[in-house]
Amino acid sequence: MSRILLVGGGGFAKEVHEIADLNGHDVVGYVADAPGVAKLPHLGPVEAIADLKAQFDHFVIAFGAVDRKSLARRAELIGRIDQLGLSSVALVSPHATISRGAEVAPGAIVAHGVVVSVDARIGAHAILNSSAVVGHDAIIGARAIVAPCAFVGGAAVIGGDSLLGPNSVVLEGRSVGSNVIVSLGSLVLRDVAEGMTVLPTRSQARH
């Protein structure tokens, strides 16, 4: 059993706390700039993490992102913590399916109902949120976020610090660059260059 410190105390931290508990870890508390809703001790601001290192074995980034600004903030914070030489650990829900040959890097979070197919690779500090599906041989880059019910086809590549919105679909073999946002319900039919935003086709009401 490892002692885990969460970075972030919002609603997603509550979900991460549950996954850690189900894996037999001891979550000692969380750091955040202000007290959150997580039912854990608030141990101070994020800057206090270095002073707390005797109290935990691994840290986990327990907050996500919804836009480029929050993606950049998340990446910057992970970089600062990594420079302290602290250890992170992957948290994989026992209610997720991790297939043969799949790899989940330290710091990644795999939530309930997720399917990671054969030989897929999940990067450090990536998030696969509830019921996301990652196909065979697909690669999810470091710090990328795959939102609930999103689908990544076999052998697709998702670059680091990208965000796939809920119910979005990346077809088999497509490449999505880093810092890309694929909005809710969008369909990626072709490769997407770094820094782009993919929007869904607007629905039209007809008589």
C-alpha positions in Angstrom: 0.0 0.0 0.0 1.3 3.4 -1.0 0.6 6.8 0.6 -0.8 9.1 -2.1 -1.0 12.9 -2.2 -3.5 14.4 -4.6 -2.9 17.7 -6.3 -6.3 19.2 -6.6 -9.3 19.0 -4.4 -12.3 19.4 -6.7 -14.9 17.0 -8.0 -12.5 15.0 -10.1 -10.3 14.5 -7.0 -13.2 12.7 -5.4 -13.3 10.2 -8.2 -9.5 9.8 -8.1 -9.7 9.3 -4.3 -12.2 6.4 -4.9 -9.9 4.8 -7.5 -7.0 5.0 -5.2 -9.0 3.5 -2.3 -10.1 0.6 -4.6 -6.5 -0.1 -5.3 -5.6 -0.3 -1.6 -3.7 3.0 -1.4 -3.8 5.4 1.5 -4.7 8.9 0.3 -3.2 11.2 2.9 -4.9 14.4 1.6 -4.6 17.0 -1.1 -2.9 20.2 -1.9 -4.7 23.1 -3.7 -4.7 26.8 -3.6 -8.0 26.8 -1.7 -10.0 24.1 0.1 -12.1 22.0 -2.3 -14.9 19.5 -2.1 -12.8 16.4 -1.7 -13.4 14.6 1.6 -9.8 14.6 2.6 -7.5 16.8 4.6 -6.4 20.0 2.8 -2.7 20.1 3.5 -2.0 23.5 2.0 -1.3 25.2 -1.3 0.4 23.4 -4.1 3.7 25.2 -3.2 3.7 23.2 0.0 4.2 19.9 -1.7 8.0 19.9 -1.3 7.6 20.4 2.5 5.1 17.5 2.7 7.3 14.9 0.9 7.9 12.9 4.1 4.1 12.3 4.3 3.6 10.6 1.0 5.2 8.1 -1.4 3.6 9.3 -4.7 1.6 12.3 -6.0 -1.2 12.2 -8.5 -2.6 15.2 -10.5 -6.2 15.0 -9.6 -7.7 17.8 -11.8 -8.3 18.0 -15.5 -8.7 20.8 -18.0 -11.5 22.2 -20.2 -9.6 24.6 -22.5 -6.1 25.6 -23.6 -5.5 27.9 -20.7 -6.2 25.1 -18.1 -4.3 22.6 -20.2 -1.3 24.9 -20.2 -1.6 25.5 -16.4 -1.8 21.8 -15.8 1.3 21.1 -17.9 3.2 23.8 -16.2 2.3 22.5 -12.7 3.3 19.0 -13.6 6.6 20.3 -14.9 7.3 22.1 -11.7 6.5 19.1 -9.5 8.6 16.8 -11.7 11.6 19.1 -11.2 11.3 18.3 -7.5 12.1 14.7 -8.2 8.9 13.4 -6.6 7.4 10.1 -7.7 4.0 9.6 -9.3 2.0 6.4 -9.8 -0.7 5.3 -12.2 -4.2 4.8 -10.8 -6.3 2.3 -12.8 -9.9 1.6 -11.7 -10.5 -2.1 -11.1 -13.7 -1.5 -13.2 -11.6 -0.6 -16.2 -10.4 -3.1 -18.9 -6.7 -3.1 -19.6 -5.9 -5.5 -22.4 -2.9 -7.6 -23.0 0.3 -5.6 -23.8 -1.3 -2.2 -22.9 1.0 0.2 -21.0 -0.1 2.9 -18.5 2.6 5.3 -17.5 3.1 6.8 -14.1 0.7 9.5 -13.1 -2.0 8.4 -15.6 -5.5 8.0 -14.4 -7.9 5.4 -15.9 -11.4 5.8 -14.6 -14.4 3.4 -14.2 -15.7 1.7 -17.4 -12.7 2.6 -19.6 -11.4 0.1 -22.2 -7.8 0.2 -23.2 -7.3 -2.3 -25.9 -4.4 -4.5 -26.9 -0.9 -2.9 -27.0 -2.2 0.7 -26.5 0.1 3.1 -24.7 -1.1 5.7 -22.2 1.3 8.6 -21.4 2.4 10.0 -18.1 -0.3 12.1 -16.3 -2.9 11.4 -19.0 -6.5 11.0 -18.0 -8.9 8.5 -19.5 -12.2 9.5 -18.0 -15.3 7.3 -17.4 -16.2 4.9 -20.3 -13.6 6.2 -22.7 -12.4 3.7 -25.3 -8.8 3.5 -26.6 -8.3 1.1 -29.5 -5.5 -1.4 -30.2 -2.0 0.1 -30.7 -3.3 3.6 -30.1 -1.0 6.1 -28.3 -2.3 8.7 -25.8 0.4 11.4 -25.2 1.6 12.7 -21.9 -0.9 14.9 -20.0 -3.6 14.3 -22.7 -7.2 14.1 -21.5 -9.8 11.8 -23.0 -13.2 12.8 -21.7 -16.1 10.5 -20.8 -17.4 8.3 -23.6 -14.8 9.5 -26.1 -13.5 7.0 -28.6 -9.9 6.7 -30.0 -9.6 4.2 -32.9 -7.0 1.6 -33.3 -3.4 2.8 -34.0 -4.5 6.5 -33.7 -2.1 8.9 -32.0 -3.1 11.7 -29.7 -0.4 14.2 -28.9 0.5 15.5 -25.5 -1.6 18.2 -23.8 -4.5 17.6 -26.1 -8.1 17.3 -25.0 -10.8 15.1 -26.5 -14.2 16.2 -25.4 -17.1 14.0 -24.3 -18.5 11.7 -27.0 -15.8 12.8 -29.5 -14.5 10.2 -32.0 -11.0 9.9 -33.5 -11.1 7.3 -36.4 -8.6 4.5 -36.7 -5.0 5.4 -37.7 -5.6 9.2 -37.4 -3.0 11.5 -35.9 -4.0 14.3 -33.6 -1.1 16.7 -32.8 -0.2 18.2 -29.4 -2.2 21.0 -27.9 -5.3 20.1 -29.9 -8.9 20.5 -28.6 -11.5 18.1 -30.1 -14.8 19.6 -28.9 -17.7 17.7 -27.5 -19.3 15.3 -30.1 -16.7 16.0 -32.8 -15.6 13.5 -35.4 -11.9 13.4 -36.5 -11.9 12.1 -40.0 -8.3 13.1 -41.0 -5.1 14.1 -39.3 -5.1 17.2 -37.1 -2.1 19.5 -36.8 -0.7 20.8 -33.6 -2.6 23.6 -31.9 -5.8 23.1 -33.9 -9.4 23.0 -32.6 -12.0 20.6 -34.1 -15.6 21.6 -33.8 -18.7 19.5 -34.5 -21.1 20.2 -37.3 -23.9 22.3 -36.0 -27.3 20.6 -36.0 -29.9 22.2 -38.2 -33.6 22.0 -37.6 -35.6 21.4 -40.7 -39.4 21.3 -41.4 
